[in-house]
Amino acid sequence: MTLTDENIRDLVMVFTGVLLLFRRVAQMERHHTLRVFLLTAVLSIGVICFFLMFGFTLGNPPPLRDPCDISRQQFCLTE
């Protein structure tokens, strides 16, 4: 995926919308328990996804092997 001007603009708009939503939720005067639950859940999901993507591989994903690379394949010849 290449980042074009349209993709970057869309990402900035979505990120701005999410920040404004967080600001709105943080400014709620009532429903303290609901506010804490929503903010904790959303931020935890982000951390969990980050850990699942990079934590298991320590930020260095294993290289993909080319299935067509004949030099790595082993053959057993019998007569």
N, C-alpha and C positions, 0 to 999 in steps of 0.2 A: 504494500500500500504506500503510495507516495502522497505526500502532503501538498496539496495545491492551495491556492488562495481561498477557494471556496470552502475546503475542508477546515482550514485554519480559522476562517471566519465562523463557521458552524461550531467548532470546538470552543471558541471564545464566547459565543452567545450562550451555549449550554453551560459553560463554567460560570458565567455571570449569573445566569438564572439560578443555578444551584447555590451560589453564594448569597443571592438575595433571599432565597427560600430559607437558608440557614439563619440569616439575619432576622427574618420574620418570625421563625420559630423561637429563636432566642429572646425576642422581645415580647413574647406572650406573657401577660400578667397572671393569668390563671392557668390551671391545669399543669402544675409544676411536675407532677409524676409523669404525665404524658410527654411533656417536653423533654425531660431527662431520658425517658425510654426511647423516644424517636431519635434524638441526637446520638445517644449511645449506640443504638442499633445501626444507624446509617454509617457512622464512623467506624464501627467494628466490622461491618461488611467490607468496607474499603481496605482495612488492615488485613482481614482474612484473605481477601482476593490477592492482595500484594504478596502475602506469605505463600499462598498456594502457587503463585506464578514464579516467584524468585527464591523463596525460602528453601524449597526442597532441592534446588539446583545450586544454591548459594550464588545466584546471579550469573552463573555460567552454565547455560544449558548444554547438554551433551551434543556433540556434532552429529548431524544426520549422515548416515552412510548411504552412498550411492548404490542402489541395487544392481546397476549395470556395470559396476567396476569389477572386471574379471580378475584382476590381480589379487583381490582379497578372498575370492571364492576358493574353496578347497574341493578337490575332486578325488574320488577314490576309484582307481582303475583296477578292474579285475579281469582275468581272462577266462 
